[in-house]
Amino acid sequence: MDTAGERNPGLARGATRGRAVVFLVVIVIAAVAAILPASRDEAAWCWADSHDHAADFKKYMDAWPTGRHIGEARTKYGQRQWVEDKMAMIRAAYAEAGNSNSAAEAQYEKEKRMRRDFFFWKEATNVNTMDSYRNYLRLFPNGRFASEARAHLSALDSGPK
């Protein structure tokens, strides 16, 4: 019996060529499968290294425990974690100082108002005129000495003319 290859030699060459293409495709797929994890490892490392955050180095270490850059990732993770912890502590210290400062600042402002109140009251009593008491009341309508200033104004207004 006659085979197709004996009747048509081109057909036999085509089948051989087809097998070679299939074999080549299998080799390419095997090569890509072998290279792919290494390239994914490199891509993950490039991402972590370019962002330079402790969390990114941690993700790399978790995803690639035997990766090419695991030693470098551990070192950089430790360094970045230390820096990020220090920065968080500094931010917390500033926030705490800002909060405590506001209470001290409020106390300072209160004392300053009291000193000004006393200063202008002393000035009004030293001058002892209606204008000086009116000026005190204009500046401190609810001041510590407001009732006394009103009494002095009434006394000066009802006094001899």
Sequence and secondary structure as in RCSB ss.txt:
>XXXX:A:sequence
MDTAGERNPGLARGATRGRAVVFLVVIVIAAVAAILPASRDEAAWCWADSHDHAADFKKYMDAWPTGRHIGEART
KYGQRQWVEDKMAMIRAAYAEAGNSNSAAEAQYEKEKRMRRDFFFWKEATNVNTMDSYRNYLRLFPNGRFASEAR
AHLSALDSGPK
>XXXX:A:secstr
   HHHH HHHHHHHHHHHHHHHHHHHHHHHHHHHHHHHHHHHHHHHHHHH  HHHHHHHHHH TT TTHHHHHH
HHHHHHHHHHHHHHHHHHHHHHHHHHHHHHHHHHHHHHHHHHHHHHHHHHHH SHHHHHHHHHH TT TTHHHHH
HHHHHHHHS  
